[in-house]
Amino acid sequence: MGDKTYTLQAQPNGPGIDPRAPRFGANITWVLLLVVLFLNLVEGPGIRPGETGGVLARPSFWLLLVVTLLFAWGAFLGAKTHPYSVLFRAVVRPRLAPPEQLENPRPPRFAQLVGFVFTAVGLVLALLGVPWGLFAPTAVAFVAAFLNGVFGYCLGCEVYLLLARAKLVKL
């Protein structure tokens, strides 16, 4: 392993983000995903034969699409312009003391990619009419966002660190 430290902290002379920003976004995300799960339970697990409009008539599908697009934004465009980051920087951060340390932006960005994959799979399975296809992947994404938002434990970030230790991704 040498002298390389595998932590979420920003690398010396590397880019860094306020670690409270991803937690802020995760809290918004888990609330949205909880609404998706509730709506999907109310709507039922799958498309019934002859159901008018199919999955496209379901609010849970459209809200999950919005969350999936937000995950894509974070994964592919980064945090700088993401709506949650903009809101955090404009409204929340000015009211807080500076962070004690900055966080490496790569692990949270990877976590956004993982969230994107799970929610996109939920959308595809819903479009295919798979019973519980929207619910199951959304539930996994909900648990991950909840753990990050409430407890500060980022599952996607931890996976990224494991991949970095295996030298499969750059820290």
Number of C-alpha atoms within 10 A of each C-alpha: 8 4 5 9 12 15 16 21 18 19 17 8 6 12 13 17 19 20 20 18 22 26 22 19 19 24 19 16 23 24 15 17 26 17 16 25 20 14 17 20 14 10 14 14 17 21 20 12 8 7 9 10 9 15 21 12 11 15 15 24 21 15 16 22 18 14 22 24 15 19 26 22 19 25 21 14 12 18 20 12 12 18 14 20 21 14 15 18 15 11 11 14 16 10 9 9 7 10 12 7 12 18 22 22 23 22 24 27 24 20 24 27 20 21 28 24 17 21 30 22 18 26 24 13 19 22 17 14 18 15 15 18 19 30 28 18 19 27 19 15 24 25 15 21 30 23 18 22 23 13 10 16 15 22 19 21 23 18 15 25 22 14 14 16 16 11 11 11 12 12 21
